[in-house]
Amino acid sequence: MAKKKSKKYLEAAKQVEAGKAYDASEALALVKKIDFANFDATIEVAFNLNLDTKQADQQLRGALVLPNGTGKEQTVVVFAKGPKAQEAKDAGADVVGDDDLVQRIQDGWLDFDVAIATPDMMAQVGRLGRVLGPKGLMPNPKTGTVTMDVNKAVSDAKSGQVTYRTDRDGNVHVPVGKVSFTEEALKGNFDAIYEKISRLRPAAVKGTYIKHVSLASTFGPSVTVDTNSL
């Protein structure tokens, strides 16, 4: 049974013209206007892509640094030893460790947003797959979080990096920023995300690649973006 929409949601939805696709700037302004959360909500863009995700080359996954950040302070942990551990600390990682950090997480500690690991640590980190995997925290080379360049990885994570991944239906959800951001800052982030997703079009895709784009705040109604305006 579908969950009943709140009165605030229904009031917000009335301000979205049914069947209309908005210019991206107009859509972002509207999403900000109709947000009704009592906290600084996140605005997210959702892409519906013409992908056959059963094909390995049509499964998109990666990361990008948003030019205007995410508006969220990221807590970053790094699995590393020796000089690389020191490099991570110097770069601003919040917690750095090796076997001790693995054990701490096995004991239930998960108070962080991004996990980075050097390749030599992945045998130990792999034991955390059941814990980190479902939460999207498992280090992965595709998102730049399994790397020897821990300085760059930590810097990116701290300066507004977001990750993206297609679901089985070809949908990709990426945070654009906070409702408190200016429309210009949100548009800058949106443009960076749209450009990145556009460049990832697999060669095997025929016809329309980006089928639908919408924007919404955490609890707010979605606003369709006119892809012809992009």
Biotite code that builds the C-alpha atoms (Angstrom):
import biotite.structure as struc

atoms = struc.array([
    struc.Atom([0.000, 0.000, 0.000], chain_id="A", res_id=1, res_name="MET", atom_name="CA", element="C"),
    struc.Atom([1.404, 3.405, -0.998], chain_id="A", res_id=2, res_name="ALA", atom_name="CA", element="C"),
    struc.Atom([2.397, 5.685, 1.863], chain_id="A", res_id=3, res_name="LYS", atom_name="CA", element="C"),
    struc.Atom([0.058, 8.652, 2.238], chain_id="A", res_id=4, res_name="LYS", atom_name="CA", element="C"),
    struc.Atom([1.693, 11.947, 1.292], chain_id="A", res_id=5, res_name="LYS", atom_name="CA", element="C"),
    struc.Atom([1.858, 14.637, 3.969], chain_id="A", res_id=6, res_name="SER", atom_name="CA", element="C"),
    struc.Atom([-0.121, 17.854, 3.745], chain_id="A", res_id=7, res_name="LYS", atom_name="CA", element="C"),
    struc.Atom([3.118, 19.821, 3.336], chain_id="A", res_id=8, res_name="LYS", atom_name="CA", element="C"),
    struc.Atom([4.189, 17.575, 0.462], chain_id="A", res_id=9, res_name="TYR", atom_name="CA", element="C"),
    struc.Atom([0.847, 17.968, -1.295], chain_id="A", res_id=10, res_name="LEU", atom_name="CA", element="C"),
    struc.Atom([0.998, 21.753, -0.893], chain_id="A", res_id=11, res_name="GLU", atom_name="CA", element="C"),
    struc.Atom([4.499, 21.771, -2.363], chain_id="A", res_id=12, res_name="ALA", atom_name="CA", element="C"),
    struc.Atom([3.455, 19.496, -5.234], chain_id="A", res_id=13, res_name="ALA", atom_name="CA", element="C"),
    struc.Atom([0.702, 21.944, -6.218], chain_id="A", res_id=14, res_name="LYS", atom_name="CA", element="C"),
    struc.Atom([3.410, 24.437, -7.154], chain_id="A", res_id=15, res_name="GLN", atom_name="CA", element="C"),
    struc.Atom([4.902, 22.046, -9.715], chain_id="A", res_id=16, res_name="VAL", atom_name="CA", element="C"),
    struc.Atom([3.070, 22.297, -13.023], chain_id="A", res_id=17, res_name="GLU", atom_name="CA", element="C"),
    struc.Atom([1.920, 18.812, -14.051], chain_id="A", res_id=18, res_name="ALA", atom_name="CA", element="C"),
    struc.Atom([3.518, 17.547, -17.236], chain_id="A", res_id=19, res_name="GLY", atom_name="CA", element="C"),
    struc.Atom([5.933, 20.472, -17.498], chain_id="A", res_id=20, res_name="LYS", atom_name="CA", element="C"),
    struc.Atom([9.677, 20.080, -18.039], chain_id="A", res_id=21, res_name="ALA", atom_name="CA", element="C"),
    struc.Atom([11.542, 23.047, -16.583], chain_id="A", res_id=22, res_name="TYR", atom_name="CA", element="C"),
    struc.Atom([14.777, 24.715, -17.624], chain_id="A", res_id=23, res_name="ASP", atom_name="CA", element="C"),
    struc.Atom([17.504, 23.492, -15.220], chain_id="A", res_id=24, res_name="ALA", atom_name="CA", element="C"),
    struc.Atom([17.958, 26.869, -13.506], chain_id="A", res_id=25, res_name="SER", atom_name="CA", element="C"),
    struc.Atom([14.198, 27.273, -13.165], chain_id="A", res_id=26, res_name="GLU", atom_name="CA", element="C"),
    struc.Atom([13.884, 23.737, -11.779], chain_id="A", res_id=27, res_name="ALA", atom_name="CA", element="C"),
    struc.Atom([16.568, 24.339, -9.151], chain_id="A", res_id=28, res_name="LEU", atom_name="CA", element="C"),
    struc.Atom([14.918, 27.595, -8.071], chain_id="A", res_id=29, res_name="ALA", atom_name="CA", element="C"),
    struc.Atom([11.568, 25.823, -7.768], chain_id="A", res_id=30, res_name="LEU", atom_name="CA", element="C"),
    struc.Atom([13.013, 22.936, -5.745], chain_id="A", res_id=31, res_name="VAL", atom_name="CA", element="C"),
    struc.Atom([14.516, 25.460, -3.318], chain_id="A", res_id=32, res_name="LYS", atom_name="CA", element="C"),
    struc.Atom([11.251, 27.380, -3.109], chain_id="A", res_id=33, res_name="LYS", atom_name="CA", element="C"),
    struc.Atom([8.984, 24.417, -2.377], chain_id="A", res_id=34, res_name="ILE", atom_name="CA", element="C"),
    struc.Atom([11.272, 22.624, 0.091], chain_id="A", res_id=35, res_name="ASP", atom_name="CA", element="C"),
    struc.Atom([9.544, 22.332, 3.462], chain_id="A", res_id=36, res_name="PHE", atom_name="CA", element="C"),
    struc.Atom([12.052, 20.395, 5.586], chain_id="A", res_id=37, res_name="ALA", atom_name="CA", element="C"),
    struc.Atom([12.984, 21.856, 8.973], chain_id="A", res_id=38, res_name="ASN", atom_name="CA", element="C"),
    struc.Atom([16.678, 21.230, 8.239], chain_id="A", res_id=39, res_name="PHE", atom_name="CA", element="C"),
    struc.Atom([19.070, 22.082, 5.403], chain_id="A", res_id=40, res_name="ASP", atom_name="CA", element="C"),
    struc.Atom([17.889, 19.412, 2.982], chain_id="A", res_id=41, res_name="ALA", atom_name="CA", element="C"),
    struc.Atom([19.957, 17.891, 0.195], chain_id="A", res_id=42, res_name="THR", atom_name="CA", element="C"),
    struc.Atom([18.923, 18.465, -3.412], chain_id="A", res_id=43, res_name="ILE", atom_name="CA", element="C"),
    struc.Atom([19.460, 15.423, -5.614], chain_id="A", res_id=44, res_name="GLU", atom_name="CA", element="C"),
    struc.Atom([19.389, 14.916, -9.371], chain_id="A", res_id=45, res_name="VAL", atom_name="CA", element="C"),
    struc.Atom([17.980, 11.666, -10.756], chain_id="A", res_id=46, res_name="ALA", atom_name="CA", element="C"),
    struc.Atom([18.842, 10.438, -14.243], chain_id="A", res_id=47, res_name="PHE", atom_name="CA", element="C"),
    struc.Atom([16.966, 7.686, -16.048], chain_id="A", res_id=48, res_name="ASN", atom_name="CA", element="C"),
    struc.Atom([19.355, 6.336, -18.675], chain_id="A", res_id=49, res_name="LEU", atom_name="CA", element="C"),
    struc.Atom([18.847, 4.092, -21.680], chain_id="A", res_id=50, res_name="ASN", atom_name="CA", element="C"),
    struc.Atom([21.170, 1.361, -20.428], chain_id="A", res_id=51, res_name="LEU", atom_name="CA", element="C"),
    struc.Atom([21.151, -2.416, -20.420], chain_id="A", res_id=52, res_name="ASP", atom_name="CA", element="C"),
    struc.Atom([22.722, -2.880, -17.011], chain_id="A", res_id=53, res_name="THR", atom_name="CA", element="C"),
    struc.Atom([23.081, -6.615, -17.605], chain_id="A", res_id=54, res_name="LYS", atom_name="CA", element="C"),
    struc.Atom([26.017, -5.612, -19.806], chain_id="A", res_id=55, res_name="GLN", atom_name="CA", element="C"),
    struc.Atom([29.178, -4.868, -17.830], chain_id="A", res_id=56, res_name="ALA", atom_name="CA", element="C"),
    struc.Atom([30.127, -1.934, -20.069], chain_id="A", res_id=57, res_name="ASP", atom_name="CA", element="C"),
    struc.Atom([26.771, -0.269, -19.378], chain_id="A", res_id=58, res_name="GLN", atom_name="CA", element="C"),
    struc.Atom([27.118, -0.245, -15.585], chain_id="A", res_id=59, res_name="GLN", atom_name="CA", element="C"),
    struc.Atom([28.240, 3.255, -14.669], chain_id="A", res_id=60, res_name="LEU", atom_name="CA", element="C"),
    struc.Atom([30.149, 3.807, -11.464], chain_id="A", res_id=61, res_name="ARG", atom_name="CA", element="C"),
    struc.Atom([32.579, 6.477, -10.412], chain_id="A", res_id=62, res_name="GLY", atom_name="CA", element="C"),
    struc.Atom([33.120, 9.761, -8.630], chain_id="A", res_id=63, res_name="ALA", atom_name="CA", element="C"),
    struc.Atom([33.517, 13.455, -9.317], chain_id="A", res_id=64, res_name="LEU", atom_name="CA", element="C"),
    struc.Atom([34.387, 16.520, -7.286], chain_id="A", res_id=65, res_name="VAL", atom_name="CA", element="C"),
    struc.Atom([31.635, 19.128, -7.335], chain_id="A", res_id=66, res_name="LEU", atom_name="CA", element="C"),
    struc.Atom([32.970, 22.641, -8.042], chain_id="A", res_id=67, res_name="PRO", atom_name="CA", element="C"),
    struc.Atom([30.916, 24.137, -5.220], chain_id="A", res_id=68, res_name="ASN", atom_name="CA", element="C"),
    struc.Atom([31.149, 21.250, -2.752], chain_id="A", res_id=69, res_name="GLY", atom_name="CA", element="C"),
    struc.Atom([28.359, 19.247, -1.150], chain_id="A", res_id=70, res_name="THR", atom_name="CA", element="C"),
    struc.Atom([27.679, 21.400, 1.894], chain_id="A", res_id=71, res_name="GLY", atom_name="CA", element="C"),
    struc.Atom([28.495, 18.453, 4.113], chain_id="A", res_id=72, res_name="LYS", atom_name="CA", element="C"),
    struc.Atom([31.578, 17.960, 6.269], chain_id="A", res_id=73, res_name="GLU", atom_name="CA", element="C"),
    struc.Atom([32.920, 14.535, 5.297], chain_id="A", res_id=74, res_name="GLN", atom_name="CA", element="C"),
    struc.Atom([34.517, 12.263, 7.881], chain_id="A", res_id=75, res_name="THR", atom_name="CA", element="C"),
    struc.Atom([37.232, 10.310, 6.051], chain_id="A", res_id=76, res_name="VAL", atom_name="CA", element="C"),
    struc.Atom([38.996, 7.136, 7.200], chain_id="A", res_id=77, res_name="VAL", atom_name="CA", element="C"),
    struc.Atom([42.055, 5.674, 5.499], chain_id="A", res_id=78, res_name="VAL", atom_name="CA", element="C"),
    struc.Atom([43.383, 2.124, 5.686], chain_id="A", res_id=79, res_name="PHE", atom_name="CA", element="C"),
    struc.Atom([47.140, 2.468, 5.211], chain_id="A", res_id=80, res_name="ALA", atom_name="CA", element="C"),
    struc.Atom([50.516, 1.639, 6.738], chain_id="A", res_id=81, res_name="LYS", atom_name="CA", element="C"),
    struc.Atom([53.873, 3.363, 7.087], chain_id="A", res_id=82, res_name="GLY", atom_name="CA", element="C"),
    struc.Atom([54.573, 6.401, 4.885], chain_id="A", res_id=83, res_name="PRO", atom_name="CA", element="C"),
    struc.Atom([51.138, 6.192, 3.254], chain_id="A", res_id=84, res_name="LYS", atom_name="CA", element="C"),
    struc.Atom([49.483, 6.376, 6.673], chain_id="A", res_id=85, res_name="ALA", atom_name="CA", element="C"),
    struc.Atom([51.460, 9.536, 7.413], chain_id="A", res_id=86, res_name="GLN", atom_name="CA", element="C"),
    struc.Atom([50.534, 10.925, 3.978], chain_id="A", res_id=87, res_name="GLU", atom_name="CA", element="C"),
    struc.Atom([46.859, 10.365, 4.797], chain_id="A", res_id=88, res_name="ALA", atom_name="CA", element="C"),
    struc.Atom([47.197, 12.139, 8.155], chain_id="A", res_id=89, res_name="LYS", atom_name="CA", element="C"),
    struc.Atom([48.996, 15.072, 6.531], chain_id="A", res_id=90, res_name="ASP", atom_name="CA", element="C"),
    struc.Atom([46.215, 15.310, 3.925], chain_id="A", res_id=91, res_name="ALA", atom_name="CA", element="C"),
    struc.Atom([43.598, 15.717, 6.649], chain_id="A", res_id=92, res_name="GLY", atom_name="CA", element="C"),
    struc.Atom([42.129, 12.223, 7.074], chain_id="A", res_id=93, res_name="ALA", atom_name="CA", element="C"),
    struc.Atom([40.091, 11.978, 10.277], chain_id="A", res_id=94, res_name="ASP", atom_name="CA", element="C"),
    struc.Atom([41.086, 8.420, 11.188], chain_id="A", res_id=95, res_name="VAL", atom_name="CA", element="C"),
    struc.Atom([44.030, 6.422, 9.817], chain_id="A", res_id=96, res_name="VAL", atom_name="CA", element="C"),
    struc.Atom([44.870, 2.828, 10.665], chain_id="A", res_id=97, res_name="GLY", atom_name="CA", element="C"),
    struc.Atom([45.486, -0.693, 9.410], chain_id="A", res_id=98, res_name="ASP", atom_name="CA", element="C"),
    struc.Atom([44.522, -3.855, 11.283], chain_id="A", res_id=99, res_name="ASP", atom_name="CA", element="C"),
    struc.Atom([43.405, -1.793, 14.292], chain_id="A", res_id=100, res_name="ASP", atom_name="CA", element="C"),
    struc.Atom([40.973, 0.189, 12.122], chain_id="A", res_id=101, res_name="LEU", atom_name="CA", element="C"),
    struc.Atom([39.648, -3.012, 10.547], chain_id="A", res_id=102, res_name="VAL", atom_name="CA", element="C"),
    struc.Atom([39.006, -4.416, 14.034], chain_id="A", res_id=103, res_name="GLN", atom_name="CA", element="C"),
    struc.Atom([37.350, -1.198, 15.203], chain_id="A", res_id=104, res_name="ARG", atom_name="CA", element="C"),
    struc.Atom([34.874, -1.366, 12.328], chain_id="A", res_id=105, res_name="ILE", atom_name="CA", element="C"),
    struc.Atom([34.284, -5.079, 12.905], chain_id="A", res_id=106, res_name="GLN", atom_name="CA", element="C"),
    struc.Atom([33.384, -4.122, 16.481], chain_id="A", res_id=107, res_name="ASP", atom_name="CA", element="C"),
    struc.Atom([30.638, -1.850, 15.166], chain_id="A", res_id=108, res_name="GLY", atom_name="CA", element="C"),
    struc.Atom([32.134, 1.611, 14.634], chain_id="A", res_id=109, res_name="TRP", atom_name="CA", element="C"),
    struc.Atom([30.798, 3.221, 11.456], chain_id="A", res_id=110, res_name="LEU", atom_name="CA", element="C"),
    struc.Atom([30.859, 6.946, 12.220], chain_id="A", res_id=111, res_name="ASP", atom_name="CA", element="C"),
    struc.Atom([32.382, 8.060, 8.893], chain_id="A", res_id=112, res_name="PHE", atom_name="CA", element="C"),
    struc.Atom([31.318, 9.019, 5.376], chain_id="A", res_id=113, res_name="ASP", atom_name="CA", element="C"),
    struc.Atom([34.197, 7.908, 3.125], chain_id="A", res_id=114, res_name="VAL", atom_name="CA", element="C"),
    struc.Atom([36.657, 5.015, 3.371], chain_id="A", res_id=115, res_name="ALA", atom_name="CA", element="C"),
    struc.Atom([39.913, 4.998, 1.394], chain_id="A", res_id=116, res_name="ILE", atom_name="CA", element="C"),
    struc.Atom([42.476, 2.200, 1.220], chain_id="A", res_id=117, res_name="ALA", atom_name="CA", element="C"),
    struc.Atom([45.864, 1.559, -0.324], chain_id="A", res_id=118, res_name="THR", atom_name="CA", element="C"),
    struc.Atom([45.869, -1.567, -2.546], chain_id="A", res_id=119, res_name="PRO", atom_name="CA", element="C"),
    struc.Atom([48.051, -3.531, -0.103], chain_id="A", res_id=120, res_name="ASP", atom_name="CA", element="C"),
    struc.Atom([45.389, -3.124, 2.594], chain_id="A", res_id=121, res_name="MET", atom_name="CA", element="C"),
    struc.Atom([42.522, -4.583, 0.569], chain_id="A", res_id=122, res_name="MET", atom_name="CA", element="C"),
    struc.Atom([43.072, -8.155, 1.751], chain_id="A", res_id=123, res_name="ALA", atom_name="CA", element="C"),
    struc.Atom([42.278, -7.008, 5.292], chain_id="A", res_id=124, res_name="GLN", atom_name="CA", element="C"),
    struc.Atom([39.632, -4.471, 4.268], chain_id="A", res_id=125, res_name="VAL", atom_name="CA", element="C"),
    struc.Atom([37.911, -7.159, 2.194], chain_id="A", res_id=126, res_name="GLY", atom_name="CA", element="C"),
    struc.Atom([36.842, -8.802, 5.458], chain_id="A", res_id=127, res_name="ARG", atom_name="CA", element="C"),
    struc.Atom([34.590, -5.786, 6.021], chain_id="A", res_id=128, res_name="LEU", atom_name="CA", element="C"),
    struc.Atom([32.629, -6.306, 2.808], chain_id="A", res_id=129, res_name="GLY", atom_name="CA", element="C"),
    struc.Atom([29.425, -7.386, 4.538], chain_id="A", res_id=130, res_name="ARG", atom_name="CA", element="C"),
    struc.Atom([29.541, -4.320, 6.768], chain_id="A", res_id=131, res_name="VAL", atom_name="CA", element="C"),
    struc.Atom([30.755, -1.621, 4.373], chain_id="A", res_id=132, res_name="LEU", atom_name="CA", element="C"),
    struc.Atom([29.245, -2.904, 1.118], chain_id="A", res_id=133, res_name="GLY", atom_name="CA", element="C"),
    struc.Atom([25.536, -2.396, 1.916], chain_id="A", res_id=134, res_name="PRO", atom_name="CA", element="C"),
    struc.Atom([26.294, 1.112, 3.198], chain_id="A", res_id=135, res_name="LYS", atom_name="CA", element="C"),
    struc.Atom([28.194, 2.102, 0.053], chain_id="A", res_id=136, res_name="GLY", atom_name="CA", element="C"),
    struc.Atom([31.388, 2.592, 2.055], chain_id="A", res_id=137, res_name="LEU", atom_name="CA", element="C"),
    struc.Atom([33.575, -0.164, 0.591], chain_id="A", res_id=138, res_name="MET", atom_name="CA", element="C"),
    struc.Atom([36.725, 1.256, -1.027], chain_id="A", res_id=139, res_name="PRO", atom_name="CA", element="C"),
    struc.Atom([36.696, 0.708, -4.802], chain_id="A", res_id=140, res_name="ASN", atom_name="CA", element="C"),
    struc.Atom([39.187, 1.578, -7.575], chain_id="A", res_id=141, res_name="PRO", atom_name="CA", element="C"),
    struc.Atom([36.335, 2.887, -9.772], chain_id="A", res_id=142, res_name="LYS", atom_name="CA", element="C"),
    struc.Atom([35.541, 5.623, -7.263], chain_id="A", res_id=143, res_name="THR", atom_name="CA", element="C"),
    struc.Atom([39.189, 6.432, -6.621], chain_id="A", res_id=144, res_name="GLY", atom_name="CA", element="C"),
    struc.Atom([39.074, 5.107, -3.074], chain_id="A", res_id=145, res_name="THR", atom_name="CA", element="C"),
    struc.Atom([41.536, 2.247, -3.619], chain_id="A", res_id=146, res_name="VAL", atom_name="CA", element="C"),
    struc.Atom([44.694, 4.107, -4.534], chain_id="A", res_id=147, res_name="THR", atom_name="CA", element="C"),
    struc.Atom([48.317, 4.803, -3.719], chain_id="A", res_id=148, res_name="MET", atom_name="CA", element="C"),
    struc.Atom([47.643, 8.526, -4.115], chain_id="A", res_id=149, res_name="ASP", atom_name="CA", element="C"),
    struc.Atom([45.995, 8.889, -0.724], chain_id="A", res_id=150, res_name="VAL", atom_name="CA", element="C"),
    struc.Atom([46.769, 12.604, -0.621], chain_id="A", res_id=151, res_name="ASN", atom_name="CA", element="C"),
    struc.Atom([44.551, 13.253, -3.662], chain_id="A", res_id=152, res_name="LYS", atom_name="CA", element="C"),
    struc.Atom([41.873, 10.809, -2.497], chain_id="A", res_id=153, res_name="ALA", atom_name="CA", element="C"),
    struc.Atom([41.573, 12.475, 0.911], chain_id="A", res_id=154, res_name="VAL", atom_name="CA", element="C"),
    struc.Atom([41.665, 15.949, -0.623], chain_id="A", res_id=155, res_name="SER", atom_name="CA", element="C"),
    struc.Atom([38.907, 15.037, -3.105], chain_id="A", res_id=156, res_name="ASP", atom_name="CA", element="C"),
    struc.Atom([36.740, 13.492, -0.389], chain_id="A", res_id=157, res_name="ALA", atom_name="CA", element="C"),
    struc.Atom([37.137, 16.567, 1.799], chain_id="A", res_id=158, res_name="LYS", atom_name="CA", element="C"),
    struc.Atom([36.471, 19.053, -1.004], chain_id="A", res_id=159, res_name="SER", atom_name="CA", element="C"),
    struc.Atom([33.120, 17.845, -2.303], chain_id="A", res_id=160, res_name="GLY", atom_name="CA", element="C"),
    struc.Atom([33.507, 14.498, -4.038], chain_id="A", res_id=161, res_name="GLN", atom_name="CA", element="C"),
    struc.Atom([30.336, 12.546, -4.757], chain_id="A", res_id=162, res_name="VAL", atom_name="CA", element="C"),
    struc.Atom([29.948, 9.033, -6.096], chain_id="A", res_id=163, res_name="THR", atom_name="CA", element="C"),
    struc.Atom([27.432, 7.698, -8.593], chain_id="A", res_id=164, res_name="TYR", atom_name="CA", element="C"),
    struc.Atom([26.277, 4.240, -9.621], chain_id="A", res_id=165, res_name="ARG", atom_name="CA", element="C"),
    struc.Atom([23.526, 2.941, -11.874], chain_id="A", res_id=166, res_name="THR", atom_name="CA", element="C"),
    struc.Atom([20.861, 0.721, -10.371], chain_id="A", res_id=167, res_name="ASP", atom_name="CA", element="C"),
    struc.Atom([19.505, -2.237, -12.337], chain_id="A", res_id=168, res_name="ARG", atom_name="CA", element="C"),
    struc.Atom([16.919, -0.034, -14.052], chain_id="A", res_id=169, res_name="ASP", atom_name="CA", element="C"),
    struc.Atom([19.470, 2.446, -15.357], chain_id="A", res_id=170, res_name="GLY", atom_name="CA", element="C"),
    struc.Atom([18.804, 5.143, -12.759], chain_id="A", res_id=171, res_name="ASN", atom_name="CA", element="C"),
    struc.Atom([21.561, 7.288, -11.266], chain_id="A", res_id=172, res_name="VAL", atom_name="CA", element="C"),
    struc.Atom([21.056, 9.534, -8.215], chain_id="A", res_id=173, res_name="HIS", atom_name="CA", element="C"),
    struc.Atom([23.645, 12.195, -7.359], chain_id="A", res_id=174, res_name="VAL", atom_name="CA", element="C"),
    struc.Atom([23.532, 14.911, -4.663], chain_id="A", res_id=175, res_name="PRO", atom_name="CA", element="C"),
    struc.Atom([23.764, 18.414, -6.136], chain_id="A", res_id=176, res_name="VAL", atom_name="CA", element="C"),
    struc.Atom([24.079, 20.408, -2.906], chain_id="A", res_id=177, res_name="GLY", atom_name="CA", element="C"),
    struc.Atom([22.028, 21.848, -0.062], chain_id="A", res_id=178, res_name="LYS", atom_name="CA", element="C"),
    struc.Atom([18.842, 23.914, -0.222], chain_id="A", res_id=179, res_name="VAL", atom_name="CA", element="C"),
    struc.Atom([20.835, 26.715, 1.433], chain_id="A", res_id=180, res_name="SER", atom_name="CA", element="C"),
    struc.Atom([23.174, 26.926, -1.577], chain_id="A", res_id=181, res_name="PHE", atom_name="CA", element="C"),
    struc.Atom([22.704, 29.811, -3.991], chain_id="A", res_id=182, res_name="THR", atom_name="CA", element="C"),
    struc.Atom([21.019, 28.969, -7.279], chain_id="A", res_id=183, res_name="GLU", atom_name="CA", element="C"),
    struc.Atom([24.318, 29.735, -9.030], chain_id="A", res_id=184, res_name="GLU", atom_name="CA", element="C"),
    struc.Atom([26.247, 27.259, -6.858], chain_id="A", res_id=185, res_name="ALA", atom_name="CA", element="C"),
    struc.Atom([23.629, 24.561, -7.411], chain_id="A", res_id=186, res_name="LEU", atom_name="CA", element="C"),
    struc.Atom([23.634, 25.189, -11.172], chain_id="A", res_id=187, res_name="LYS", atom_name="CA", element="C"),
    struc.Atom([27.433, 24.914, -11.262], chain_id="A", res_id=188, res_name="GLY", atom_name="CA", element="C"),
    struc.Atom([27.284, 21.549, -9.507], chain_id="A", res_id=189, res_name="ASN", atom_name="CA", element="C"),
    struc.Atom([24.373, 20.359, -11.650], chain_id="A", res_id=190, res_name="PHE", atom_name="CA", element="C"),
    struc.Atom([26.232, 21.253, -14.847], chain_id="A", res_id=191, res_name="ASP", atom_name="CA", element="C"),
    struc.Atom([29.328, 19.344, -13.682], chain_id="A", res_id=192, res_name="ALA", atom_name="CA", element="C"),
    struc.Atom([27.234, 16.252, -12.927], chain_id="A", res_id=193, res_name="ILE", atom_name="CA", element="C"),
    struc.Atom([25.307, 16.441, -16.208], chain_id="A", res_id=194, res_name="TYR", atom_name="CA", element="C"),
    struc.Atom([28.519, 16.827, -18.206], chain_id="A", res_id=195, res_name="GLU", atom_name="CA", element="C"),
    struc.Atom([30.088, 13.842, -16.426], chain_id="A", res_id=196, res_name="LYS", atom_name="CA", element="C"),
    struc.Atom([27.087, 11.554, -16.985], chain_id="A", res_id=197, res_name="ILE", atom_name="CA", element="C"),
    struc.Atom([26.835, 12.676, -20.626], chain_id="A", res_id=198, res_name="SER", atom_name="CA", element="C"),
    struc.Atom([30.496, 11.821, -21.279], chain_id="A", res_id=199, res_name="ARG", atom_name="CA", element="C"),
    struc.Atom([29.993, 8.313, -19.886], chain_id="A", res_id=200, res_name="LEU", atom_name="CA", element="C"),
    struc.Atom([27.596, 7.282, -22.669], chain_id="A", res_id=201, res_name="ARG", atom_name="CA", element="C"),
    struc.Atom([28.561, 3.699, -23.638], chain_id="A", res_id=202, res_name="PRO", atom_name="CA", element="C"),
    struc.Atom([29.360, 3.182, -27.327], chain_id="A", res_id=203, res_name="ALA", atom_name="CA", element="C"),
    struc.Atom([26.758, 0.400, -27.571], chain_id="A", res_id=204, res_name="ALA", atom_name="CA", element="C"),
    struc.Atom([23.841, 2.679, -26.613], chain_id="A", res_id=205, res_name="VAL", atom_name="CA", element="C"),
    struc.Atom([21.617, 3.527, -29.582], chain_id="A", res_id=206, res_name="LYS", atom_name="CA", element="C"),
    struc.Atom([19.111, 6.370, -29.719], chain_id="A", res_id=207, res_name="GLY", atom_name="CA", element="C"),
    struc.Atom([18.360, 8.553, -26.713], chain_id="A", res_id=208, res_name="THR", atom_name="CA", element="C"),
    struc.Atom([20.834, 8.045, -23.871], chain_id="A", res_id=209, res_name="TYR", atom_name="CA", element="C"),
    struc.Atom([19.471, 10.363, -21.149], chain_id="A", res_id=210, res_name="ILE", atom_name="CA", element="C"),
    struc.Atom([15.742, 9.639, -21.102], chain_id="A", res_id=211, res_name="LYS", atom_name="CA", element="C"),
    struc.Atom([14.651, 11.677, -18.089], chain_id="A", res_id=212, res_name="HIS", atom_name="CA", element="C"),
    struc.Atom([16.167, 14.078, -15.560], chain_id="A", res_id=213, res_name="VAL", atom_name="CA", element="C"),
    struc.Atom([14.508, 15.318, -12.377], chain_id="A", res_id=214, res_name="SER", atom_name="CA", element="C"),
    struc.Atom([15.449, 17.265, -9.263], chain_id="A", res_id=215, res_name="LEU", atom_name="CA", element="C"),
    struc.Atom([14.083, 16.998, -5.730], chain_id="A", res_id=216, res_name="ALA", atom_name="CA", element="C"),
    struc.Atom([14.987, 17.904, -2.166], chain_id="A", res_id=217, res_name="SER", atom_name="CA", element="C"),
    struc.Atom([15.084, 15.256, 0.570], chain_id="A", res_id=218, res_name="THR", atom_name="CA", element="C"),
    struc.Atom([11.335, 15.157, 1.239], chain_id="A", res_id=219, res_name="PHE", atom_name="CA", element="C"),
    struc.Atom([10.065, 17.361, -1.577], chain_id="A", res_id=220, res_name="GLY", atom_name="CA", element="C"),
    struc.Atom([8.292, 16.505, -4.836], chain_id="A", res_id=221, res_name="PRO", atom_name="CA", element="C"),
    struc.Atom([10.365, 15.997, -7.973], chain_id="A", res_id=222, res_name="SER", atom_name="CA", element="C"),
    struc.Atom([10.655, 18.590, -10.723], chain_id="A", res_id=223, res_name="VAL", atom_name="CA", element="C"),
    struc.Atom([11.311, 17.397, -14.277], chain_id="A", res_id=224, res_name="THR", atom_name="CA", element="C"),
    struc.Atom([14.194, 19.035, -16.133], chain_id="A", res_id=225, res_name="VAL", atom_name="CA", element="C"),
    struc.Atom([13.881, 19.804, -19.845], chain_id="A", res_id=226, res_name="ASP", atom_name="CA", element="C"),
    struc.Atom([16.820, 17.904, -21.362], chain_id="A", res_id=227, res_name="THR", atom_name="CA", element="C"),
    struc.Atom([16.536, 20.015, -24.519], chain_id="A", res_id=228, res_name="ASN", atom_name="CA", element="C"),
    struc.Atom([17.632, 23.015, -22.445], chain_id="A", res_id=229, res_name="SER", atom_name="CA", element="C"),
    struc.Atom([20.866, 21.338, -21.403], chain_id="A", res_id=230, res_name="LEU", atom_name="CA", element="C"),
])
